Amino acid sequence: MYEELENFERNHDLVEPPPNCRPIGTKWVFKNKQGENGMVVRNKARLVGQQRGIDYEETFAPVAHLEAIRILLAFAASKGFKLQQMDVKSAFLNGFIEEEVYVRQPPSFESAKFLDRVYKLRKTFYSLKQALRAWYARFKSFLLNFRFVMGLVDKTSFLLSRGGDTLIVQIYVDDIIFGGSSHALVSSFAEQMSKKFEMSLMGELQFFLGLQIKQGLEGTVVHQAKYTRDILKKFNMGDSKPMTTPMSTNTALDTDEDGDAVDQKKF
């Protein structure tokens, strides 16, 4: 909470509320981020705004589809390089806001000297309708200045070619997947990202959007064992007997007299 509060106070100004000011309320949201084995790998505290449909105009921002992630995994496997993952701390606080928006002081952290003051936002804020768009715009600008080329179809995919080497970056809100054919190029990108934003480098990509990923010398394996276990647990089927085929072994199959003959040798 203190880390989140420090980022918030650094990016916004505590001011006297102007006339007709409509400050947005705030609340704390807590979340445990789990790894592929279900263990908690990170505790998150987010200060979010409770916006009431005011003070914004444009909110659209591209978001990567699951198909794009699968294509990226296949591309990386074909090129023989491993994908890495990083998480942007307080990603939505990195996007610049165009509208004039005021926010009440965070609950339990009000200033004793300035109880009546509010924060004027210089950057976006969690749960603001325009936050995702502002963050995407800033990160896209950073990559384009780094001489990346944005995908023509998938606007969340970026490619950098330098001296025969390739670096590809895929973004999904505040999660970033990246990898390349050159270790020096990958390390340089990670270093530049750490200088520009507050990052959590999570190492080799292993768990993303419910997919469990194993990258090896013989290829990349994608499965959803954790998702399957969670579904079974949700419906109290964790102790059910496993079957190699979802069909009863006692089912009698009759010959289809009107069907076409099958030549088993072809199979």
Disulfide bonds with the S-S distance in Angstrom:
none
